[in-house]
Amino acid sequence: KLETDKERELFIEAFWKQRDPTPGSPANEARTEHYRRITYANRMYGRDTSRSGWRTDRGRIYIILGEPNDIQKFDGGLEVYPAEIWFYQGKTDLGLPPGFNLVFFKEHGMGEYRLYSPATDGPQALLTGAQGDPIDFEGAYLSLKNKEPNLASVSLSLIPGEESGFMYRPTLSSDILLQRVASTPQRQIKEGYAEKFLAYKDRVEV
């Protein structure tokens, strides 16, 4: 609804001022960190795709959550597709569990890394030779456990220590976790400042 470039520029300033953790200092650490993450994502995660790194799944998660506490990489091979496990801890202020994993994998071993869902993809999506029943979670899990135990341990649940109520079945809490991670930026938005800015934009500079 902003009509001029000046209004847009002032709105951007207001947007970042509201997020400044130290308003009295000349630097805005939140803004600096946000653009640092975008730069890092473009440099690191745009290598195996024609898209900018910030548009990829890994880049988007990195911008939202920052650096993982730990990353395990699986280079893939004849039996398992390339994959990565990102472990996060200490994100409870964002409404997320105390500790959780996120898995990225190259679907069919090609293209960029995609965010893995235990319920939608299942352990069979991580195996190169997965055949037969596409919902045979038990068989796929046991096969994956024999090849890459650490990858198998997160293939049914992204939350450490969680046990499924059904043997060898993915838990719904993992997909709820993925939804909460994706909605983190929206949940942090406070619309009041934007509404007031629009209402008083002709009389207030910033």
C-alpha positions as CSV (number, residue, x, y, z in Angstrom):
1,K,0.0,0.0,0.0
2,L,3.0,2.3,0.1
3,E,2.9,4.6,-3.0
4,T,6.4,6.2,-3.3
5,D,10.0,5.1,-3.0
6,K,10.5,7.5,0.0
7,E,7.6,5.8,1.8
8,R,9.1,2.4,1.1
9,E,12.6,3.5,2.3
10,L,11.1,4.8,5.5
11,F,9.2,1.6,6.0
12,I,12.3,-0.4,5.6
13,E,14.1,1.8,8.2
14,A,11.1,1.3,10.6
15,F,11.1,-2.4,9.9
16,W,14.7,-2.8,11.1
17,K,14.5,-0.3,13.9
18,Q,11.7,-2.4,15.5
19,R,14.0,-5.4,15.4
20,D,17.2,-3.7,16.7
21,P,18.3,-5.5,19.8
22,T,20.4,-2.5,20.9
23,P,18.5,0.7,19.8
24,G,21.0,3.0,21.5
25,S,24.0,1.8,19.4
26,P,24.8,2.9,15.8
27,A,24.8,-0.7,14.5
28,N,21.7,-2.8,14.0
29,E,22.9,-6.4,14.8
30,A,19.7,-8.0,13.6
31,R,19.9,-6.5,10.2
32,T,23.6,-7.2,9.9
33,E,23.2,-10.8,10.9
34,H,20.2,-11.3,8.5
35,Y,22.2,-10.1,5.5
36,R,25.3,-12.1,6.6
37,R,23.1,-15.2,6.5
38,I,21.8,-14.4,3.0
39,T,25.4,-13.8,1.7
40,Y,26.5,-17.1,3.3
41,A,23.5,-19.0,1.9
42,N,24.2,-17.7,-1.6
43,R,27.8,-18.6,-1.4
44,M,27.4,-22.1,0.1
45,Y,24.1,-23.4,-1.1
46,G,23.7,-22.2,-4.6
47,R,26.6,-24.3,-6.0
48,D,24.6,-27.3,-7.2
49,T,21.6,-25.5,-8.5
50,S,20.7,-22.7,-10.9
51,R,18.8,-20.9,-8.2
52,S,20.3,-18.4,-5.7
53,G,21.4,-20.1,-2.5
54,W,18.8,-18.2,-0.3
55,R,16.0,-19.8,-2.4
56,T,17.1,-23.4,-1.6
57,D,15.8,-25.4,1.3
58,R,19.2,-25.4,3.1
59,G,19.6,-21.6,2.5
60,R,16.1,-20.8,3.7
61,I,16.6,-22.9,6.9
62,Y,20.0,-21.3,7.5
63,I,18.5,-17.8,7.2
64,I,15.7,-18.6,9.6
65,L,17.6,-20.5,12.2
66,G,21.3,-19.7,11.7
67,E,24.3,-22.0,12.0
68,P,23.4,-25.5,13.2
69,N,25.2,-26.8,16.3
70,D,26.3,-29.8,14.3
71,I,26.2,-31.1,10.8
72,Q,26.7,-34.8,9.7
73,K,27.3,-35.3,6.0
74,F,26.7,-38.5,4.1
75,D,28.3,-38.5,0.7
76,G,26.1,-41.2,-0.7
77,G,27.2,-44.1,-2.8
78,L,25.7,-47.2,-4.3
79,E,23.1,-47.7,-1.5
80,V,22.3,-44.3,0.1
81,Y,21.7,-40.9,-1.5
82,P,23.8,-37.9,-0.4
83,A,22.3,-36.4,2.8
84,E,23.0,-34.1,5.7
85,I,21.7,-34.0,9.2
86,W,21.6,-30.5,10.9
87,F,21.2,-30.6,14.7
88,Y,19.8,-27.5,16.4
89,Q,19.7,-26.7,20.2
90,G,18.7,-23.7,22.2
91,K,15.9,-22.4,19.9
92,T,13.1,-22.6,22.5
93,D,12.7,-18.8,22.3
94,L,11.4,-19.4,18.7
95,G,8.8,-21.9,20.0
96,L,10.8,-24.9,18.9
97,P,11.9,-28.1,20.9
98,P,15.1,-27.9,23.1
99,G,16.9,-30.0,20.5
100,F,15.9,-31.3,17.0
101,N,17.3,-32.5,13.7
102,L,16.6,-31.4,10.2
103,V,17.6,-33.7,7.3
104,F,18.4,-32.7,3.7
105,F,18.9,-35.1,0.9
106,K,19.3,-35.2,-2.9
107,E,16.2,-36.8,-4.2
108,H,17.1,-39.6,-6.6
109,G,20.7,-38.5,-6.1
110,M,20.3,-35.4,-8.3
111,G,19.9,-31.7,-8.1
112,E,19.9,-29.6,-4.9
113,Y,19.4,-30.8,-1.4
114,R,15.8,-30.9,-0.4
115,L,14.3,-30.8,3.1
116,Y,13.3,-34.3,4.3
117,S,10.0,-35.2,5.8
118,P,9.7,-38.5,7.7
119,A,6.0,-38.9,7.0
120,T,6.0,-37.7,3.3
121,D,9.4,-39.1,2.2
122,G,10.1,-41.9,4.6
123,P,13.5,-43.8,4.9
124,Q,12.9,-45.4,1.5
125,A,13.6,-42.0,-0.1
126,L,17.1,-42.1,1.3
127,L,17.9,-45.5,-0.3
128,T,19.1,-45.8,-3.8
129,G,17.7,-49.3,-4.3
130,A,14.3,-48.9,-2.6
131,Q,11.8,-51.0,-4.3
132,G,8.5,-52.7,-3.6
133,D,5.9,-51.3,-1.3
134,P,6.4,-47.5,-1.1
135,I,5.0,-47.4,2.5
136,D,7.1,-50.3,3.8
137,F,8.7,-48.1,6.4
138,E,9.9,-51.1,8.5
139,G,11.8,-52.7,5.6
140,A,13.3,-49.4,4.5
141,Y,14.3,-48.4,8.0
142,L,16.0,-51.7,8.7
143,S,17.9,-51.6,5.4
144,L,19.0,-48.0,6.0
145,K,20.0,-48.9,9.6
146,N,22.3,-51.6,8.2
147,K,24.0,-49.1,5.9
148,E,23.9,-45.8,7.7
149,P,22.8,-46.1,11.4
150,N,23.0,-42.4,12.1
151,L,20.9,-41.5,9.1
152,A,18.4,-44.2,10.0
153,S,18.1,-42.8,13.5
154,V,16.5,-39.6,12.2
155,S,14.5,-41.1,9.3
156,L,11.4,-41.8,11.4
157,S,11.6,-38.8,13.8
158,L,13.5,-35.6,13.8
159,I,13.2,-35.1,17.6
160,P,15.9,-37.0,19.6
161,G,14.6,-39.6,22.0
162,E,11.1,-39.6,20.6
163,E,9.6,-43.1,20.0
164,S,6.8,-43.6,17.6
165,G,3.5,-45.0,19.0
166,F,3.5,-47.4,16.0
167,M,6.5,-49.6,15.4
168,Y,8.6,-48.3,12.4
169,R,6.1,-45.5,11.6
170,P,7.1,-41.9,11.2
171,T,5.8,-39.5,13.9
172,L,3.4,-36.6,13.1
173,S,5.4,-34.4,15.6
174,S,8.2,-34.2,13.0
175,D,6.0,-32.7,10.4
176,I,4.6,-30.3,13.0
177,L,8.2,-29.3,13.8
178,L,8.8,-28.7,10.1
179,Q,5.7,-26.5,9.9
180,R,6.8,-24.5,12.9
181,V,10.3,-23.9,11.6
182,A,8.8,-22.7,8.3
183,S,6.4,-20.4,10.0
184,T,8.9,-18.9,12.4
185,P,9.4,-15.6,10.5
186,Q,5.6,-15.1,10.3
187,R,5.0,-15.9,13.9
188,Q,7.6,-13.3,14.9
189,I,5.8,-10.5,13.0
190,K,4.0,-7.9,15.0
191,E,1.7,-6.1,12.6
192,G,0.9,-3.2,14.8
193,Y,3.9,-1.1,13.8
194,A,3.1,-1.6,10.1
195,E,-0.5,-0.6,10.5
196,K,0.5,2.5,12.4
197,F,3.2,3.4,9.9
198,L,0.6,3.2,7.1
199,A,-1.9,5.3,9.1
200,Y,0.6,8.1,9.9
201,K,3.1,7.8,7.0
202,D,2.2,11.3,5.8
203,R,3.0,12.9,9.2
204,V,5.8,10.8,10.7
205,E,9.2,10.4,9.2
206,V,10.2,7.2,11.0
